[in-house]
Amino acid sequence: FIAILAPVPLVWLQEDKTFVDVAMVALVPFLVHNSLGNVMEPKLMSSGLDLHSLTIVVALTFWGSMWGIAGAILSVPITCAIRLWLLELDHPYAKKLRRLLDEPMGSGKFQEEPQEACPFRGNSSTLPIGDARAPETGSDRPATGGEMFV
């Protein structure tokens, strides 16, 4: 903020400069700084860090308010470390937090986490639940509970 306002008195004290020139000296750096800092940097960081741009802005705000300048500097590395830690955990709350970091605005509809590959999926001996034939014999006798997924 000080760097944006520092040149204003220098321009104001020159006799040939108008109020529009003084306003432009303060306005142009302010707009460039805010557009780059709030729009471009989060998008560039999110693509390189695999974090959503809103997640980066919220992390910067949260860690900056908690720890000041040090928190603002360390906000993105801390958030990336937390996201990587959540990727390793197999707890329902960890999955929800990871989904919140990946899609802070939500996906528009509720999606379950992709389940691990079912060991029976793709197996030729697997029968639909409504099919009453025994899997190993193909006979018409009803399958018991233990024979359903052999």
PyMOL CGO cylinders between C-alpha atoms (Angstrom):
from pymol import cmd
from pymol.cgo import CYLINDER

trace = [
    CYLINDER, 0.00, 0.00, 0.00, 2.83, 2.38, 0.85, 0.3, 1, 1, 1, 1, 1, 1,
    CYLINDER, 2.83, 2.38, 0.85, 4.59, 1.58, -2.40, 0.3, 1, 1, 1, 1, 1, 1,
    CYLINDER, 4.59, 1.58, -2.40, 1.46, 2.54, -4.33, 0.3, 1, 1, 1, 1, 1, 1,
    CYLINDER, 1.46, 2.54, -4.33, 1.01, 5.85, -2.52, 0.3, 1, 1, 1, 1, 1, 1,
    CYLINDER, 1.01, 5.85, -2.52, 4.70, 6.86, -2.29, 0.3, 1, 1, 1, 1, 1, 1,
    CYLINDER, 4.70, 6.86, -2.29, 4.92, 8.49, -5.77, 0.3, 1, 1, 1, 1, 1, 1,
    CYLINDER, 4.92, 8.49, -5.77, 1.69, 10.50, -5.29, 0.3, 1, 1, 1, 1, 1, 1,
    CYLINDER, 1.69, 10.50, -5.29, 3.33, 13.46, -3.46, 0.3, 1, 1, 1, 1, 1, 1,
    CYLINDER, 3.33, 13.46, -3.46, 6.08, 13.62, -6.08, 0.3, 1, 1, 1, 1, 1, 1,
    CYLINDER, 6.08, 13.62, -6.08, 3.52, 13.94, -8.87, 0.3, 1, 1, 1, 1, 1, 1,
    CYLINDER, 3.52, 13.94, -8.87, 1.30, 16.30, -6.82, 0.3, 1, 1, 1, 1, 1, 1,
    CYLINDER, 1.30, 16.30, -6.82, 4.15, 18.75, -6.22, 0.3, 1, 1, 1, 1, 1, 1,
    CYLINDER, 4.15, 18.75, -6.22, 4.99, 19.13, -9.91, 0.3, 1, 1, 1, 1, 1, 1,
    CYLINDER, 4.99, 19.13, -9.91, 3.39, 22.24, -11.36, 0.3, 1, 1, 1, 1, 1, 1,
    CYLINDER, 3.39, 22.24, -11.36, 2.49, 20.86, -14.78, 0.3, 1, 1, 1, 1, 1, 1,
    CYLINDER, 2.49, 20.86, -14.78, 0.61, 17.75, -13.47, 0.3, 1, 1, 1, 1, 1, 1,
    CYLINDER, 0.61, 17.75, -13.47, -3.17, 17.70, -13.04, 0.3, 1, 1, 1, 1, 1, 1,
    CYLINDER, -3.17, 17.70, -13.04, -5.37, 15.84, -10.58, 0.3, 1, 1, 1, 1, 1, 1,
    CYLINDER, -5.37, 15.84, -10.58, -5.98, 13.16, -13.24, 0.3, 1, 1, 1, 1, 1, 1,
    CYLINDER, -5.98, 13.16, -13.24, -2.23, 12.48, -13.37, 0.3, 1, 1, 1, 1, 1, 1,
    CYLINDER, -2.23, 12.48, -13.37, -2.10, 12.14, -9.59, 0.3, 1, 1, 1, 1, 1, 1,
    CYLINDER, -2.10, 12.14, -9.59, -5.09, 9.80, -9.61, 0.3, 1, 1, 1, 1, 1, 1,
    CYLINDER, -5.09, 9.80, -9.61, -3.55, 7.70, -12.39, 0.3, 1, 1, 1, 1, 1, 1,
    CYLINDER, -3.55, 7.70, -12.39, -0.28, 7.39, -10.48, 0.3, 1, 1, 1, 1, 1, 1,
    CYLINDER, -0.28, 7.39, -10.48, -2.16, 5.81, -7.58, 0.3, 1, 1, 1, 1, 1, 1,
    CYLINDER, -2.16, 5.81, -7.58, -4.84, 3.98, -9.56, 0.3, 1, 1, 1, 1, 1, 1,
    CYLINDER, -4.84, 3.98, -9.56, -2.75, 2.15, -12.19, 0.3, 1, 1, 1, 1, 1, 1,
    CYLINDER, -2.75, 2.15, -12.19, -0.36, 0.39, -9.76, 0.3, 1, 1, 1, 1, 1, 1,
    CYLINDER, -0.36, 0.39, -9.76, -3.31, -0.41, -7.48, 0.3, 1, 1, 1, 1, 1, 1,
    CYLINDER, -3.31, -0.41, -7.48, -5.26, -2.04, -10.33, 0.3, 1, 1, 1, 1, 1, 1,
    CYLINDER, -5.26, -2.04, -10.33, -2.22, -3.93, -11.65, 0.3, 1, 1, 1, 1, 1, 1,
    CYLINDER, -2.22, -3.93, -11.65, -1.30, -5.18, -8.19, 0.3, 1, 1, 1, 1, 1, 1,
    CYLINDER, -1.30, -5.18, -8.19, -4.83, -6.30, -7.32, 0.3, 1, 1, 1, 1, 1, 1,
    CYLINDER, -4.83, -6.30, -7.32, -5.57, -7.91, -10.67, 0.3, 1, 1, 1, 1, 1, 1,
    CYLINDER, -5.57, -7.91, -10.67, -2.31, -9.86, -10.61, 0.3, 1, 1, 1, 1, 1, 1,
    CYLINDER, -2.31, -9.86, -10.61, -2.48, -10.69, -6.91, 0.3, 1, 1, 1, 1, 1, 1,
    CYLINDER, -2.48, -10.69, -6.91, -6.12, -11.70, -6.77, 0.3, 1, 1, 1, 1, 1, 1,
    CYLINDER, -6.12, -11.70, -6.77, -6.75, -13.16, -10.21, 0.3, 1, 1, 1, 1, 1, 1,
    CYLINDER, -6.75, -13.16, -10.21, -3.61, -14.23, -12.06, 0.3, 1, 1, 1, 1, 1, 1,
    CYLINDER, -3.61, -14.23, -12.06, -1.44, -15.53, -9.21, 0.3, 1, 1, 1, 1, 1, 1,
    CYLINDER, -1.44, -15.53, -9.21, -4.09, -17.84, -7.72, 0.3, 1, 1, 1, 1, 1, 1,
    CYLINDER, -4.09, -17.84, -7.72, -4.80, -19.31, -11.16, 0.3, 1, 1, 1, 1, 1, 1,
    CYLINDER, -4.80, -19.31, -11.16, -1.11, -19.86, -11.88, 0.3, 1, 1, 1, 1, 1, 1,
    CYLINDER, -1.11, -19.86, -11.88, -0.50, -21.30, -8.43, 0.3, 1, 1, 1, 1, 1, 1,
    CYLINDER, -0.50, -21.30, -8.43, -3.54, -23.56, -8.60, 0.3, 1, 1, 1, 1, 1, 1,
    CYLINDER, -3.54, -23.56, -8.60, -2.46, -25.13, -11.87, 0.3, 1, 1, 1, 1, 1, 1,
    CYLINDER, -2.46, -25.13, -11.87, 1.06, -25.76, -10.61, 0.3, 1, 1, 1, 1, 1, 1,
    CYLINDER, 1.06, -25.76, -10.61, 0.07, -26.86, -7.11, 0.3, 1, 1, 1, 1, 1, 1,
    CYLINDER, 0.07, -26.86, -7.11, -3.11, -28.78, -7.96, 0.3, 1, 1, 1, 1, 1, 1,
    CYLINDER, -3.11, -28.78, -7.96, -5.17, -26.53, -5.68, 0.3, 1, 1, 1, 1, 1, 1,
    CYLINDER, -5.17, -26.53, -5.68, -8.27, -24.57, -6.58, 0.3, 1, 1, 1, 1, 1, 1,
    CYLINDER, -8.27, -24.57, -6.58, -7.67, -20.82, -6.85, 0.3, 1, 1, 1, 1, 1, 1,
    CYLINDER, -7.67, -20.82, -6.85, -10.36, -20.09, -4.24, 0.3, 1, 1, 1, 1, 1, 1,
    CYLINDER, -10.36, -20.09, -4.24, -8.61, -22.51, -1.89, 0.3, 1, 1, 1, 1, 1, 1,
    CYLINDER, -8.61, -22.51, -1.89, -5.39, -20.52, -2.27, 0.3, 1, 1, 1, 1, 1, 1,
    CYLINDER, -5.39, -20.52, -2.27, -7.11, -17.20, -1.57, 0.3, 1, 1, 1, 1, 1, 1,
    CYLINDER, -7.11, -17.20, -1.57, -8.92, -18.61, 1.49, 0.3, 1, 1, 1, 1, 1, 1,
    CYLINDER, -8.92, -18.61, 1.49, -5.69, -20.22, 2.73, 0.3, 1, 1, 1, 1, 1, 1,
    CYLINDER, -5.69, -20.22, 2.73, -3.85, -16.93, 2.32, 0.3, 1, 1, 1, 1, 1, 1,
    CYLINDER, -3.85, -16.93, 2.32, -6.57, -15.11, 4.25, 0.3, 1, 1, 1, 1, 1, 1,
    CYLINDER, -6.57, -15.11, 4.25, -6.79, -17.73, 7.00, 0.3, 1, 1, 1, 1, 1, 1,
    CYLINDER, -6.79, -17.73, 7.00, -3.08, -18.29, 7.61, 0.3, 1, 1, 1, 1, 1, 1,
    CYLINDER, -3.08, -18.29, 7.61, -2.35, -14.59, 7.21, 0.3, 1, 1, 1, 1, 1, 1,
    CYLINDER, -2.35, -14.59, 7.21, -4.91, -13.74, 9.89, 0.3, 1, 1, 1, 1, 1, 1,
    CYLINDER, -4.91, -13.74, 9.89, -3.59, -16.48, 12.18, 0.3, 1, 1, 1, 1, 1, 1,
    CYLINDER, -3.59, -16.48, 12.18, 0.16, -15.81, 11.89, 0.3, 1, 1, 1, 1, 1, 1,
    CYLINDER, 0.16, -15.81, 11.89, 0.45, -12.47, 10.13, 0.3, 1, 1, 1, 1, 1, 1,
    CYLINDER, 0.45, -12.47, 10.13, 3.06, -12.03, 7.42, 0.3, 1, 1, 1, 1, 1, 1,
    CYLINDER, 3.06, -12.03, 7.42, 4.73, -15.36, 8.20, 0.3, 1, 1, 1, 1, 1, 1,
    CYLINDER, 4.73, -15.36, 8.20, 1.38, -17.11, 7.79, 0.3, 1, 1, 1, 1, 1, 1,
    CYLINDER, 1.38, -17.11, 7.79, 0.75, -15.33, 4.51, 0.3, 1, 1, 1, 1, 1, 1,
    CYLINDER, 0.75, -15.33, 4.51, 4.13, -16.44, 3.20, 0.3, 1, 1, 1, 1, 1, 1,
    CYLINDER, 4.13, -16.44, 3.20, 3.68, -20.01, 4.40, 0.3, 1, 1, 1, 1, 1, 1,
    CYLINDER, 3.68, -20.01, 4.40, -0.03, -20.32, 3.57, 0.3, 1, 1, 1, 1, 1, 1,
    CYLINDER, -0.03, -20.32, 3.57, 0.29, -22.15, 0.26, 0.3, 1, 1, 1, 1, 1, 1,
    CYLINDER, 0.29, -22.15, 0.26, 3.00, -24.61, 1.38, 0.3, 1, 1, 1, 1, 1, 1,
    CYLINDER, 3.00, -24.61, 1.38, 1.04, -25.39, 4.54, 0.3, 1, 1, 1, 1, 1, 1,
    CYLINDER, 1.04, -25.39, 4.54, -2.17, -25.94, 2.54, 0.3, 1, 1, 1, 1, 1, 1,
    CYLINDER, -2.17, -25.94, 2.54, -0.35, -28.17, 0.03, 0.3, 1, 1, 1, 1, 1, 1,
    CYLINDER, -0.35, -28.17, 0.03, 1.11, -30.21, 2.88, 0.3, 1, 1, 1, 1, 1, 1,
    CYLINDER, 1.11, -30.21, 2.88, -2.33, -30.60, 4.45, 0.3, 1, 1, 1, 1, 1, 1,
    CYLINDER, -2.33, -30.60, 4.45, -3.81, -31.67, 1.11, 0.3, 1, 1, 1, 1, 1, 1,
    CYLINDER, -3.81, -31.67, 1.11, -1.05, -34.25, 0.58, 0.3, 1, 1, 1, 1, 1, 1,
    CYLINDER, -1.05, -34.25, 0.58, -1.59, -35.54, 4.11, 0.3, 1, 1, 1, 1, 1, 1,
    CYLINDER, -1.59, -35.54, 4.11, -5.34, -35.84, 3.47, 0.3, 1, 1, 1, 1, 1, 1,
    CYLINDER, -5.34, -35.84, 3.47, -4.64, -37.81, 0.28, 0.3, 1, 1, 1, 1, 1, 1,
    CYLINDER, -4.64, -37.81, 0.28, -2.90, -40.46, 2.39, 0.3, 1, 1, 1, 1, 1, 1,
    CYLINDER, -2.90, -40.46, 2.39, -5.72, -40.81, 4.93, 0.3, 1, 1, 1, 1, 1, 1,
    CYLINDER, -5.72, -40.81, 4.93, -8.60, -43.19, 4.34, 0.3, 1, 1, 1, 1, 1, 1,
    CYLINDER, -8.60, -43.19, 4.34, -11.09, -41.62, 6.74, 0.3, 1, 1, 1, 1, 1, 1,
    CYLINDER, -11.09, -41.62, 6.74, -14.51, -40.26, 5.65, 0.3, 1, 1, 1, 1, 1, 1,
    CYLINDER, -14.51, -40.26, 5.65, -13.82, -36.85, 7.21, 0.3, 1, 1, 1, 1, 1, 1,
    CYLINDER, -13.82, -36.85, 7.21, -10.44, -36.67, 5.46, 0.3, 1, 1, 1, 1, 1, 1,
    CYLINDER, -10.44, -36.67, 5.46, -12.15, -37.41, 2.15, 0.3, 1, 1, 1, 1, 1, 1,
    CYLINDER, -12.15, -37.41, 2.15, -14.68, -34.64, 2.76, 0.3, 1, 1, 1, 1, 1, 1,
    CYLINDER, -14.68, -34.64, 2.76, -11.94, -32.15, 3.67, 0.3, 1, 1, 1, 1, 1, 1,
    CYLINDER, -11.94, -32.15, 3.67, -9.92, -33.14, 0.60, 0.3, 1, 1, 1, 1, 1, 1,
    CYLINDER, -9.92, -33.14, 0.60, -13.02, -32.68, -1.57, 0.3, 1, 1, 1, 1, 1, 1,
    CYLINDER, -13.02, -32.68, -1.57, -13.49, -29.26, 0.03, 0.3, 1, 1, 1, 1, 1, 1,
    CYLINDER, -13.49, -29.26, 0.03, -9.92, -28.29, -0.86, 0.3, 1, 1, 1, 1, 1, 1,
    CYLINDER, -9.92, -28.29, -0.86, -10.25, -29.63, -4.41, 0.3, 1, 1, 1, 1, 1, 1,
    CYLINDER, -10.25, -29.63, -4.41, -13.73, -28.21, -5.10, 0.3, 1, 1, 1, 1, 1, 1,
    CYLINDER, -13.73, -28.21, -5.10, -14.43, -25.37, -2.65, 0.3, 1, 1, 1, 1, 1, 1,
    CYLINDER, -14.43, -25.37, -2.65, -17.53, -24.25, -4.56, 0.3, 1, 1, 1, 1, 1, 1,
    CYLINDER, -17.53, -24.25, -4.56, -18.87, -27.81, -4.77, 0.3, 1, 1, 1, 1, 1, 1,
    CYLINDER, -18.87, -27.81, -4.77, -19.45, -29.83, -7.89, 0.3, 1, 1, 1, 1, 1, 1,
    CYLINDER, -19.45, -29.83, -7.89, -23.12, -28.95, -8.16, 0.3, 1, 1, 1, 1, 1, 1,
    CYLINDER, -23.12, -28.95, -8.16, -24.23, -32.43, -7.15, 0.3, 1, 1, 1, 1, 1, 1,
    CYLINDER, -24.23, -32.43, -7.15, -23.12, -34.84, -4.51, 0.3, 1, 1, 1, 1, 1, 1,
    CYLINDER, -23.12, -34.84, -4.51, -20.58, -37.34, -5.77, 0.3, 1, 1, 1, 1, 1, 1,
    CYLINDER, -20.58, -37.34, -5.77, -19.31, -40.29, -3.81, 0.3, 1, 1, 1, 1, 1, 1,
    CYLINDER, -19.31, -40.29, -3.81, -15.59, -40.83, -3.66, 0.3, 1, 1, 1, 1, 1, 1,
    CYLINDER, -15.59, -40.83, -3.66, -14.47, -43.40, -6.23, 0.3, 1, 1, 1, 1, 1, 1,
    CYLINDER, -14.47, -43.40, -6.23, -14.47, -46.77, -4.53, 0.3, 1, 1, 1, 1, 1, 1,
    CYLINDER, -14.47, -46.77, -4.53, -11.53, -49.11, -4.68, 0.3, 1, 1, 1, 1, 1, 1,
    CYLINDER, -11.53, -49.11, -4.68, -11.77, -51.68, -7.41, 0.3, 1, 1, 1, 1, 1, 1,
    CYLINDER, -11.77, -51.68, -7.41, -14.09, -54.45, -6.31, 0.3, 1, 1, 1, 1, 1, 1,
    CYLINDER, -14.09, -54.45, -6.31, -12.23, -57.77, -6.31, 0.3, 1, 1, 1, 1, 1, 1,
    CYLINDER, -12.23, -57.77, -6.31, -15.28, -59.40, -7.87, 0.3, 1, 1, 1, 1, 1, 1,
    CYLINDER, -15.28, -59.40, -7.87, -15.82, -56.85, -10.62, 0.3, 1, 1, 1, 1, 1, 1,
    CYLINDER, -15.82, -56.85, -10.62, -14.91, -58.19, -14.02, 0.3, 1, 1, 1, 1, 1, 1,
    CYLINDER, -14.91, -58.19, -14.02, -14.73, -61.77, -12.73, 0.3, 1, 1, 1, 1, 1, 1,
    CYLINDER, -14.73, -61.77, -12.73, -16.55, -64.13, -15.04, 0.3, 1, 1, 1, 1, 1, 1,
    CYLINDER, -16.55, -64.13, -15.04, -17.96, -66.12, -12.11, 0.3, 1, 1, 1, 1, 1, 1,
    CYLINDER, -17.96, -66.12, -12.11, -19.81, -63.10, -10.75, 0.3, 1, 1, 1, 1, 1, 1,
    CYLINDER, -19.81, -63.10, -10.75, -23.55, -63.14, -11.25, 0.3, 1, 1, 1, 1, 1, 1,
    CYLINDER, -23.55, -63.14, -11.25, -26.05, -60.33, -10.79, 0.3, 1, 1, 1, 1, 1, 1,
    CYLINDER, -26.05, -60.33, -10.79, -27.92, -60.47, -7.50, 0.3, 1, 1, 1, 1, 1, 1,
    CYLINDER, -27.92, -60.47, -7.50, -31.19, -61.40, -9.19, 0.3, 1, 1, 1, 1, 1, 1,
    CYLINDER, -31.19, -61.40, -9.19, -29.66, -64.41, -10.96, 0.3, 1, 1, 1, 1, 1, 1,
    CYLINDER, -29.66, -64.41, -10.96, -30.45, -67.60, -9.04, 0.3, 1, 1, 1, 1, 1, 1,
    CYLINDER, -30.45, -67.60, -9.04, -28.07, -69.98, -10.83, 0.3, 1, 1, 1, 1, 1, 1,
    CYLINDER, -28.07, -69.98, -10.83, -25.08, -71.30, -8.89, 0.3, 1, 1, 1, 1, 1, 1,
    CYLINDER, -25.08, -71.30, -8.89, -21.94, -69.60, -10.22, 0.3, 1, 1, 1, 1, 1, 1,
    CYLINDER, -21.94, -69.60, -10.22, -19.67, -72.61, -10.42, 0.3, 1, 1, 1, 1, 1, 1,
    CYLINDER, -19.67, -72.61, -10.42, -22.11, -75.13, -11.93, 0.3, 1, 1, 1, 1, 1, 1,
    CYLINDER, -22.11, -75.13, -11.93, -24.50, -73.01, -13.94, 0.3, 1, 1, 1, 1, 1, 1,
    CYLINDER, -24.50, -73.01, -13.94, -27.35, -75.20, -12.64, 0.3, 1, 1, 1, 1, 1, 1,
    CYLINDER, -27.35, -75.20, -12.64, -30.80, -73.88, -11.90, 0.3, 1, 1, 1, 1, 1, 1,
    CYLINDER, -30.80, -73.88, -11.90, -30.66, -74.58, -8.16, 0.3, 1, 1, 1, 1, 1, 1,
    CYLINDER, -30.66, -74.58, -8.16, -30.66, -71.37, -6.10, 0.3, 1, 1, 1, 1, 1, 1,
    CYLINDER, -30.66, -71.37, -6.10, -27.32, -70.09, -4.93, 0.3, 1, 1, 1, 1, 1, 1,
    CYLINDER, -27.32, -70.09, -4.93, -26.72, -69.86, -1.22, 0.3, 1, 1, 1, 1, 1, 1,
    CYLINDER, -26.72, -69.86, -1.22, -25.10, -66.85, 0.38, 0.3, 1, 1, 1, 1, 1, 1,
    CYLINDER, -25.10, -66.85, 0.38, -21.58, -68.33, 0.20, 0.3, 1, 1, 1, 1, 1, 1,
    CYLINDER, -21.58, -68.33, 0.20, -21.84, -69.24, -3.48, 0.3, 1, 1, 1, 1, 1, 1,
    CYLINDER, -21.84, -69.24, -3.48, -22.90, -65.82, -4.76, 0.3, 1, 1, 1, 1, 1, 1,
    CYLINDER, -22.90, -65.82, -4.76, -19.36, -64.45, -5.21, 0.3, 1, 1, 1, 1, 1, 1,
    CYLINDER, -19.36, -64.45, -5.21, -17.06, -67.44, -5.57, 0.3, 1, 1, 1, 1, 1, 1,
]
cmd.load_cgo(trace, "trace")
